[in-house]
């Protein structure tokens, strides 16, 4: 019984935090996923796009769409690894 109360309290706190965060992201012109991307780039500027997608638990194609909507992020393309294109992401 006590675990149920704790679970419901944690669920309520999580929901309140998510709602408040979503509102602030909208006010800043960001989607819910973009702060996570910016946080990672702040610590690993120049990360390979494929690795960034993996850290964000999203597909690389989804990340490409998200990055194309952000004006402060740019992508540099390199030819590496047996002539395959590698995209590095910068703030």
NORCORBEL-V387791 format. One record per backbone hydrogen bond with DSSP energy under -1.0 kcal/mol. NH is the residue of the N-H (numbers start at 0). CO is the residue of the C=O. Records with the same first field share a line. If there is no record, write none. Layout:
NH->CO ; CO
//
This chain:
4->0
5->1
6->2
7->3
8->4
9->5
10->6
11->7
12->8
13->9
14->10
15->11
16->12
17->13
18->14
19->15
20->16
21->17
22->18
23->19
24->20
25->21
26->22
27->23
28->25
29->24
36->32
37->33
38->34
39->35
40->36
41->37
43->39
45->88
46->43
48->86
51->47
52->48
53->49
54->50
55->51
57->52
62->58
63->59
64->60
65->61
66->62
67->63
69->66
73->89
75->87
77->85
79->83
83->79
85->77
87->75
88->46
89->73
//
